[in-house]
Amino acid sequence: MKRLFSLILAIMVIYILSATNPERADYIDWINHTTMEQSSNLLKKGILSLAGESIFDAGTTKSDYVVFSIYKTDFTEVGMGKITTIGVFNQFIPLTSLEK
């Protein structure tokens, strides 16, 4: 009986994790808003509001592991560094900060 309960619990956890694995579009929107909030430069905020999503989309790769995803965004071409983020439970957790 304990085995059956453990199996059902494991299946439920895997289902919940896979159902709450955020999509790439959610990540692009999140990184754009996060970068705009961290910027104190008005010109930079304006550029990000106009072209930020396309800039981040071009520099981002996604590794999907069904129950979570790892996003790697490379901003080195625009002088901002790299960031690695894990997406799980419809949340994004930065594993590395922006390196300048």
Wavefront OBJ file of the C-alpha trace (Angstrom):
o trace
v 0.000 0.000 0.000
v 2.871 2.403 0.794
v 4.352 1.669 -2.612
v 1.141 2.565 -4.394
v 0.813 5.788 -2.399
v 4.439 6.708 -3.161
v 3.919 6.015 -6.858
v 0.751 8.118 -7.012
v 2.462 10.948 -5.126
v 5.467 10.857 -7.476
v 3.192 10.955 -10.528
v 1.279 13.914 -9.085
v 4.490 15.848 -8.366
v 5.827 15.195 -11.878
v 2.496 16.266 -13.393
v 2.393 19.501 -11.361
v 6.006 20.325 -12.228
v 5.453 19.702 -15.935
v 2.200 21.696 -15.962
v 3.903 24.685 -14.311
v 7.041 24.639 -16.483
v 7.085 28.191 -17.903
v 7.252 28.837 -21.629
v 9.953 30.753 -23.516
v 7.621 33.726 -24.103
v 7.063 33.992 -20.339
v 10.820 34.060 -19.800
v 11.393 36.731 -22.456
v 8.706 38.902 -20.846
v 10.179 38.319 -17.352
v 13.787 39.110 -18.332
v 12.685 42.231 -20.207
v 10.757 43.577 -17.191
v 13.525 42.605 -14.753
v 16.201 44.339 -16.817
v 14.070 47.462 -17.201
v 13.475 47.600 -13.431
v 17.198 47.272 -12.680
v 18.194 49.965 -15.162
v 18.560 53.500 -13.886
v 19.318 54.924 -17.335
v 16.239 56.451 -18.988
v 17.607 55.891 -22.506
v 18.291 52.213 -21.750
v 14.745 51.786 -20.397
v 13.339 53.330 -23.574
v 15.334 51.008 -25.811
v 14.306 47.982 -23.749
v 10.637 48.953 -23.888
v 10.782 49.219 -27.688
v 13.148 46.437 -28.741
v 13.930 44.511 -25.562
v 11.859 41.423 -26.316
v 13.465 40.891 -29.735
v 16.951 41.466 -28.289
v 16.386 38.953 -25.486
v 14.688 36.458 -27.800
v 17.672 36.445 -30.155
v 20.182 35.886 -27.350
v 18.290 33.223 -25.365
v 18.522 29.433 -25.513
v 16.154 27.104 -23.673
v 16.899 23.595 -22.412
v 13.601 21.877 -21.588
v 13.709 19.038 -19.050
v 9.893 18.569 -18.891
v 9.638 19.374 -15.158
v 11.812 22.513 -15.402
v 13.680 24.547 -18.002
v 17.058 26.239 -18.031
v 17.344 29.521 -19.920
v 20.706 30.965 -20.928
v 20.740 34.512 -22.215
v 23.896 35.969 -23.728
v 24.042 39.778 -23.691
v 27.768 40.052 -24.432
v 27.144 41.583 -27.867
v 25.348 44.507 -26.217
v 27.838 44.714 -23.354
v 25.671 43.286 -20.564
v 27.162 39.817 -19.930
v 25.406 36.444 -19.489
v 22.658 35.123 -17.214
v 21.450 31.584 -16.504
v 17.960 31.081 -15.085
v 15.884 28.070 -14.081
v 12.151 28.102 -14.769
v 10.002 26.024 -12.430
v 6.512 26.419 -10.868
v 5.843 29.360 -13.261
v 8.727 31.226 -11.592
v 12.203 32.182 -12.752
v 15.171 31.759 -10.446
v 18.442 33.347 -11.611
v 21.335 30.926 -11.117
v 23.909 33.509 -12.172
v 23.682 37.267 -12.138
v 24.504 39.539 -15.030
v 28.257 39.554 -15.545
v 29.741 42.754 -16.873
l 1 2 3 4 5 6 7 8 9 10 11 12 13 14 15 16 17 18 19 20 21 22 23 24 25 26 27 28 29 30 31 32 33 34 35 36 37 38 39 40 41 42 43 44 45 46 47 48 49 50 51 52 53 54 55 56 57 58 59 60 61 62 63 64 65 66 67 68 69 70 71 72 73 74 75 76 77 78 79 80 81 82 83 84 85 86 87 88 89 90 91 92 93 94 95 96 97 98 99 100
